Amino acid sequence: MVILTDYVKWLQVNGFSSETVKAYQNDLQDFLRSLSVTLEEADRNDIRRFLALLQSRGCSKRTAARKLAAIRSYYRYCLLTGEHELNPAQGIRTPKFGRSLPRFLYPDTVCELLDLPKDTPLGLRDKAMLELLYATGIRVGELVALELADFKAESSQIIVTGKGNKQRLLPINLEAVVSLEHYLEEGRPKLVTRPCPKIWLNKDGGALGQRGVRWILTKYCKDLSLKHSVSPHVIRHSFATHMLENGADLRTVQEILGHSSLSSTQIYTHVTKEHLKAVYENSHPRA
């Protein structure tokens, strides 16, 4: 019998983010609570009944799709370990849901945000961190995973480890390079209290986590009096949108973002079209 903790370890070893691992674990426990049998004994009808239960609860189609993905992943693991000969989730259609357009910041707002951190050890860290997020569009998990050896100052590049432990070498602009060097030379030495390979340190000298990055960004966005909260992913959306608006091709943006499928990147073309339409309607005298 497959033990759930073994499956969770398998997800971690195969490069799934800590958020995805936690979500999948909770989803499987939710599925298990709905069953009158064990996970090993569940069949296709049990999965369909679970999806119907989610609908009756008022769960969104996006949530139901993620829970189904967790179930599929679990039984895929069971196939690999020889616990199952068939995947009971195979052939069950994923609930369809419309893709909402990603929120992004305008370039002027991003510039204001990048100018907020003060010239203190923590301020130098925040400045470098925000500059790097906007320079590369990397995910927050990829950001906090960066180690000192990943920064190649001489070539203005950084090594990013993405989903599935796939690495990509990304160029970074001069502003980000200067800010990062300034933090590493002037800010980080004043924060470090013990050996740590990570680039980003918290106020106690330990490795900065994803929650810390989100808290820092929220703090600066409050200083800007923005109407909506801004997550690190909004900075990622802003990077992709601004790149495409300024002539970057879709394939290049796909490579930089670390998307395995071009369809994940294509949503930003819809954003730029919406932006162009808004500019036209606000600018043309007869619009």
N, C-alpha and C positions, 0 to 999 in steps of 0.2 A: 504494500500500500504506500502511495506517495504521501509523504508528510509535507504539510504546507510550508514549514520552515525550510525544507530542502528546496522547494520550488522558489521561495523568496531568495535564497542564497544563489540559485541558478540565475535569477534575474539580475542580481547584483554583479555576479561574475561576468555576465554578458553585456554589461555596460548600460543597463537601464538606470535612469536618474533616480535619486532617492524619493522624489515626489511620485514618479510613476510606480515604483516598487510599493510604496505605501498605499497608493490608490488601488492598485491591483490586489493587494492583500485585503484591503477593506471590501473591495467588490466581491472577491471570492468568499469572504466570510458572510457577506450579505446573501450571496447565492446559496451558500450552505445552510443558512438559517431558514431558507424558503423550502428546503428539500425534506422529504420524508425518508430519504435514503442517504447514503454517503456520496461524496464527490465521485468516487470510483464507480458507484452503481448508477449514477445519473445518466439519463439518455436524452435524446433530442427533444422529446416531449417535455421533460423537466425544464430544459432551457427555454422552450417556448412559453411554458407556464410562468417562468420567472420574468420574462420580458413583458408578458401580459400583466403581471403583478406590478411591475414598475410603472406601466402605463396607468393602472388604476390608482397608483399612489400620486400621480401627477408629475412623475419624473420627466425631465426634458429628453428629447430624442438624442441629444448629445451625450447626456449621462448614460442613457441606455446603451448607446453605441460603445462607450468606453467600458462599461461592465461586460458587454459581450466580447469585446477585445480581450479583456482579462480572462474570461472563461476560455476563449480560443487558445490563448497563450498557455494556460495551465494544461489543457489537454494536449497541446503540441509537445509540452514537456513530458507528459505521460507517455506519448508515443516514443520519444527519444529514450526514455528509461525502460521501455518495454512493458509498462503497466497497462497500456491500452493498445489494441490493434487498430481501432478506429477512433476518429475524433468526432464525438457526438455534436460538436458545434459546427462541423463542416456542413455547408449548404444552407445554413440559417442566414438570412439576409440581414445586413446591418441597417438599422433604422436610418432613413434619409433625413437630413436636416440641412437647412440653408446655411451657407457660410456667411457669417457677419463680416463686414469690412473692418479691418484692423484700425484702431485709433492711432493717430500719430501727432507729433508736434510740428509746428511750422519752424523753419530754420531760425528765424529771429528768436523764437521762444527757447530753442535749444541753445543758442549762443548766450542768452541771458542766464540759463541754467548753468552752463559751463563756467560762467564768470562769478558765480556765487561763493564757492569755497574760499576760505581765508588762508593766509600764509602761515599756517600752523602745521605741526606734524599730521594731525588728523585731516586738516584742510588740504594739505598737499596730497594725501592719500585719496580723498574724495575727488579732487580735481583730476588726478590721473585716472581714477576709476571711471568717472563720467566721460572723460575724453576718449578712453579706450572703448567703452560701450558704444559711443556714437561713431567712433572711427571704424569699427569692425562689425557692429551688429551682432556680437556674440551673445549667446544665452547666458543668463545669470549663473547657471550651474557651471558653464564653461569658464566664466570669469573667475569664480572663487576657486576653481581647480588649478588655475595658473600657478606655475612654480617659477622661481627665479631663473632657472636654466631655460625656460621657454621664451624669454625675452631676448631677441637678437638685435641689440641697439645698432650694431655696425651696419646692418642691412635693413634697418627699419621694418622688422618683421616680428611676428609672434607665432609660436606653435600652439594651436588650440586643439584640445581633445574633446571631440563631440560624441554624439550618440553612437553606441556600439564600439566605443573606444577608438573611433576613427580620427586620425589626426589630419589637420590641414594647416598649411603655412600661410598666414595672412599678412599682407602689407598694412602698415599703419602710417598715418599722416604725421607730418613734422610736429604739429601741436601735441599730438598724443605721445610721440617719442620724447619731446622735451619735458612734458608734464610727468611722464613715467620716470625718466632719469632724475628729475628733480626730487620726486618722492623717494626713489631708491637711495639717493645720495644724502638727502637732508631730512626727510620725514621718517622713513622706515627705521633707520638706526636709533631714533629716539623712542620708537614704539616697541621694538623687540626686547623681550625679557628672557627668552630661551630660544634655542635653535628651532627654526621653522622654515621649511622649504617653500612655503606659499608666499606669493607676492604680497597679498593683502592681509594686513594684520588689524585686529581690533584694538580698542583702547587698553586692553590688558596684556597685549603682546602675543595673543594666540591667533590662530587662523580665523579670518572673517568668514562668516557663513552667509548663505543666501538671505536669511531673514534680516541679517544686519545690513546687507546691501539695500534691501527693500525699505528698511527703516530710514536709512541715510537719504535715499531718493525722495521718500515721502516728506522728510524734513525740509529739503531744499525746495520742493514743489509748493509747500505751504508758504515759504518765503516769497514765492512768485505769485501767490494768491490765485493759483490755477483752479478752475471750476471743477475739474475732474482729477481724480487720483492718477498718478503716473507710475507705472510699474517698469522694471527693467525691460520687459517685453515691448512696452510702448516705445522705448528708445530704439529697440531692434526694428520695430515697424517704421520708425521715423528714418532710420538709416536706409532701409530698403527703398522706401518711398522717395527719399531725396536723391538717391543714386539713380533710380529710373527716371525721375523728372529731369535729371541733368545729363541724360544720354547714355547711361550704362546699359549694356545689353542684359537680357534676362538670364542667360547662361552664366555670366560672370557673377551676377548677384546670387544666383543659386549656389555657385561654388563657395562664395564668401560666407553665405548664411549656413552652409552645411546641410542643405536640403537634399534628401536622396531622390526626390521626385520634383520635376519642373512644375507640376501642378500646384505644389505648396508655395512656389514663388509667384505663380501667375496671379494670385489674388492681389498683389501689389499693382498690377497693371490696371485693375479695376479702381483702385484707390487713386491712381494718377489721372484716370479718365474723369472720375468724380471731381477731382481737384481742378482739372482743366475746364470742366463744365461750370464749376462755381466761379472761377476767375472770369470766364467769358460772360456769364450772366451778370456779374458785378461790375464789369468793365465796359461792355458794349452799350452804346447809347440806346440801341433799339432792342436790347435783349429783354 
